[in-house]
Amino acid sequence: MKLNRTMRKFVTILTLIFVLDGCSTIVVSGNAELAPKTAKCSKTTEKRVFYALWGLVPITDNTLDNDIPQGKKIRVETKYTFIDYLINLILSNITIVSKSAEIYTCE
């Protein structure tokens, strides 16, 4: 009986990790140069992308071409914000998830 409870907890935790993490991809391209992590940067833009099938199929535009300033040094961070976690918690049952990308312009 104890093994069943432990196994259920393990499967539940793994399922939550896979559902909340997903397989989403954000495409970064453009005419900008990537800055090192040590560069001093300021946040310019944030973009949220939605996916179906837990991150396999983008529903919204998943490229950052229009959001990246041309000819500047940039840093891009993709992450799950608190809002993304709330969206994923509510909509992951119908296989829709979100992920955010933050674009920083560097000196």
C-alpha positions as CSV (number, residue, x, y, z in Angstrom):
1,M,0.0,0.0,0.0
2,K,2.8,2.4,0.8
3,L,4.5,1.7,-2.5
4,N,1.3,2.6,-4.3
5,R,1.0,6.0,-2.6
6,T,4.7,6.8,-3.3
7,M,4.3,5.7,-6.9
8,R,1.2,7.9,-7.3
9,K,3.0,10.9,-5.9
10,F,5.9,10.3,-8.3
11,V,3.7,10.0,-11.3
12,T,1.7,13.1,-10.3
13,I,4.9,15.1,-9.9
14,L,6.3,13.9,-13.3
15,T,3.0,14.7,-15.0
16,L,3.0,18.2,-13.6
17,I,6.5,18.8,-14.7
18,F,5.8,17.7,-18.3
19,V,2.5,19.6,-18.5
20,L,3.9,22.9,-17.1
21,D,7.2,22.6,-19.0
22,G,6.1,21.5,-22.5
23,C,8.1,21.4,-25.7
24,S,7.7,25.0,-26.9
25,T,10.1,26.8,-29.2
26,I,10.6,30.5,-29.7
27,V,12.5,31.4,-32.9
28,V,15.1,34.2,-32.5
29,S,16.4,35.7,-35.7
30,G,17.1,39.1,-37.2
31,N,19.9,41.5,-37.8
32,A,21.1,41.9,-34.2
33,E,24.1,40.7,-32.4
34,L,23.8,38.6,-29.2
35,A,25.3,40.2,-26.1
36,P,27.1,38.2,-23.4
37,K,25.4,37.6,-20.1
38,T,27.8,40.1,-18.4
39,A,26.6,43.0,-20.6
40,K,24.5,45.7,-19.0
41,C,21.0,45.5,-20.6
42,S,17.6,47.0,-20.2
43,K,14.3,45.2,-21.0
44,T,12.8,46.4,-24.2
45,T,9.9,44.0,-25.1
46,E,8.1,41.0,-23.7
47,K,6.1,38.6,-25.9
48,R,3.9,35.7,-24.8
49,V,3.4,32.8,-27.3
50,F,0.6,30.3,-27.1
51,Y,0.9,26.6,-28.1
52,A,-1.4,23.7,-28.6
53,L,-0.6,20.1,-27.8
54,W,1.5,21.1,-24.8
55,G,4.0,23.1,-26.8
56,L,4.2,21.2,-30.1
57,V,2.1,23.5,-32.3
58,P,2.4,27.3,-32.1
59,I,-1.0,29.0,-32.1
60,T,0.4,32.5,-32.2
61,D,3.5,33.8,-34.0
62,N,6.5,32.3,-32.3
63,T,9.2,34.4,-34.0
64,L,10.7,37.5,-32.5
65,D,11.7,39.1,-35.9
66,N,9.5,42.1,-35.5
67,D,10.4,42.6,-31.8
68,I,14.2,42.6,-32.1
69,P,15.8,46.0,-32.7
70,Q,18.0,45.9,-35.9
71,G,21.7,46.3,-35.6
72,K,21.9,46.4,-31.8
73,K,23.3,44.0,-29.2
74,I,20.5,42.1,-27.6
75,R,19.8,39.4,-25.0
76,V,16.8,37.1,-25.2
77,E,15.4,35.2,-22.2
78,T,12.7,32.6,-22.6
79,K,10.9,31.7,-19.4
80,Y,7.6,30.9,-17.7
81,T,6.3,33.9,-15.8
82,F,3.8,33.7,-13.0
83,I,1.0,34.5,-15.5
84,D,2.3,31.7,-17.8
85,Y,2.0,29.3,-14.9
86,L,-1.5,30.4,-14.2
87,I,-2.5,30.1,-17.9
88,N,-0.8,26.7,-18.1
89,L,-2.5,25.4,-15.0
90,I,-6.0,26.4,-16.3
91,L,-5.6,25.6,-20.0
92,S,-3.3,22.6,-20.0
93,N,-6.3,20.3,-19.6
94,I,-7.2,21.3,-23.2
95,T,-3.6,21.1,-24.3
96,I,-3.0,24.9,-24.6
97,V,0.1,26.4,-22.9
98,S,2.0,29.7,-23.0
99,K,5.6,30.8,-22.7
100,S,7.2,34.3,-22.5
101,A,10.2,35.8,-24.2
102,E,11.9,39.0,-22.9
103,I,14.1,41.0,-25.2
104,Y,16.8,43.2,-23.7
105,T,18.8,45.9,-25.5
106,C,22.4,46.1,-24.3
107,E,25.1,48.8,-24.3
